[in-house]
Structure formats: structure tokens, C-alpha cells
Amino acid sequence: MAPSSKEKEMKEDWEESEENEELFEHHRIVADPGQSALRVDKFLMDRLQNATRNKIQQGIQQGFIKVNDKEIKPNYKVRPADVVTVSFLEPPRDEDVKAENIPLNIVFEDSDVLVVNKEAGMVVHPAYNNWSGTLVNALVYHFENLPEMKGNAGRPGLVHRIDKDTSGLLVIAKNETAMESLARQFYDHSIERTYYALVWGEPSELKGTIDKPLARHPKDRRVVTVVESEEEGKRAITHYEVLESFRYVTLLKCNLETGRTHQIRAHMKYLGHPLFNDAMYGGDKIMKGTVFSKYRAFVDNCFKIMPRQSLHARSLGFVHPTTKKHVQFVSELPEDFTTVLEKWRHYVQYND
């Protein structure tokens, strides 16, 4: 796939810079206290969109990437509390988020937290190619002085996110105390997150756990894939349970013990059961069943009804930052999801 214009700009910045030219800091990332020794290129690839090993090594050679304000070698290993900075010739984009009057589906709100039910198709925060129309644009319109997590400038209130085409629940921090409490719970993996997923085929076990590390695919940075060891990626654990089987597809309940990018989507593909209509992970074609015209037309119709991966953040549970009591929130499946489920129930009932 040809590099994007942004990727070309980044490469040109690193390759054509002169030592005496002024640099502008774009990223400042502080390694966690529990950070294990990890090569700086892998550390940054896991955290920066569109970053590749070659571009990072070029940036190191040009002095664009430093650790603790010092130039480093490409094989430098990041350690706890290291401050990694990435600079370019051009100043960074203004991180002030434009407030937009976008309606929010609020499930719960008090002085500390906000729980919203995000619809499929909404991007969570502004980023390359999506600078407006996001959940964050809506948040800054409806709420003032939302806190920002350290190293997460331009994303007020956010302590986690879900994919653009995944629907369901997110919790937003409304003050610094709530931000710190929720961030710690996510770090400790104590947040309860349950997703409903419609997958191709029928898992061999009614319940199971996938404990496989995940990393960005070396040839396509948009995709996450299972790797052999935690030295290559990050540990990821997904617990799943069959809720309803439709012979060709199955409705699963998935609980996240960890919260890696695309975790359920990548784990289900690894298991051989990609999410229904998940184009990025191969679920947008018939994976189970015959290819005769009636069945293909039925599947295509379901794809049109739900033109996205079949994944919904169903429930969210955490300890409230102030009351210290456990709170739990549930979101009903959206109409596109329920319609597709009903169609599959009807299909298997009348096509035995």
C-alpha cells in the first residue's frame, strides 16, 4: 500500500533535516513505572500512528528522537520513567479541540464521571483524517475544563476508547481525581468490560480464554495480529462465552482482562472466527456455509443492515472515584445488531 501524504511528510522531515534547524516537539511519552526494557523503535511503534521501524531509526539518526533530552542509538531500550520525545521541522497541529454541537447519548452523569453510549461510526478522538465530528469534539462543547491524561493532549476526559465502528459504552473523567482513579483501574485491569460479538462459525468450546500477545502487523500498521511472545507484543487476554448459536454464526459474550487495540477482533480471527462483517480482519465475506445464491443474498443483506464489525461494548463496571462503590452500566444492542440477530434466528429456523 502506498504511503500516505502524512507518512511522506514525516519521512521527509527525518531524512532532509539539518542539524542547525529548529525542531518542534510533537510527542512526549513518559514510560510507565512498570515498563520492562524495550527497544525504543518497538516502544514508539506501539504508541504512534503510522510509525515504522525505518522511520523511527531515521529519526534517531537525525536527532529527532531523544530520551531524557539526550540523543540515543537505534538499539536503545526504554526503561521506567524514561521521557521519549519526537520532534519535527514543522510545529505540531494546534491541540485545541474544536467544540461541536453533536448530541451525546448519556447513560449516567454526576460531578465526577460521565458514561456515554457511542453509536457506531463515531470516532472517539481527533486524529489524522478525523479532526472533527468526534466524541471529543462533542465533549468539549457540552462540558468545560475536562482533564487531560498526561501525554494525552487533545483528548480531554478520555481514559479509554473503542473503535470507530464499534458501538457501546465509554466512561469519561470530569475532573483530575476521577481521571487518576479511572486511569489506575484501567492500568490494573480491574475495569469490567463486556462486549457482545457476532462471529463466523461455532467455537468448539462453549467457554474459553484466549491468552495470546498482540502486536501491530509488520506489513499493515492498521491491523493487529497474534505474535509468538510478549517480547514481540503485549499480553492480551480475552474470555469468551457462547450466548446463542445460529449454525453459521455465533453470538459471543467477551470479557476483556486486558484492553489492547483491536483485541477482540484480532483474537477472534486467530481463533478462526472473525467478527461478522469485519472487513479489516476478513469477516466481510462468507466464512461458513454454502455459496448458493439464496444464502449469499441473505448474508449480503445482513452486511447492508450492519455495514460494520459486529461488536458492541455491552457493559462497563468500575469503582466510583468518590464513593468507592462499584458501579455497573449496561447498554442494549443497537437496532442494526438486533435486526441482524433476528434475521439469523429466522434463517436457521426455516432453512434446516
Secondary structure, 3 states (H helix, E strand, C coil): CCCCHHHHHHHHHHHHCCCCCCCEEEEEEECCCCCCCEEHHHHHHCCCCCCCHHHHHHHHHCCCEEECCEECCCCCEECCCCEEEEEECCCCCCCCCCCCCCCCCEEEECCCEEEEEECCCCCCCCECCECCCCHHHHHHHHCCCCCCCCCCCCCCCECCCCCCCCEEEEEEECCHHHHHHHHHHHHCCCCEEEEEEEEECCCCCCEEEEECCEEECCCCCCCEEECCCCCCCECCEEEEEEEEECCCEEEEEEEECCCCCCHHHHHHHHHCCCECCCHHHCCCCCCCCCCCHHHHHHHHHHHHHCCCCCEEEEEEEEECCCCCCEEEEECCCCHHHHHHHHHHHHHHHHCC
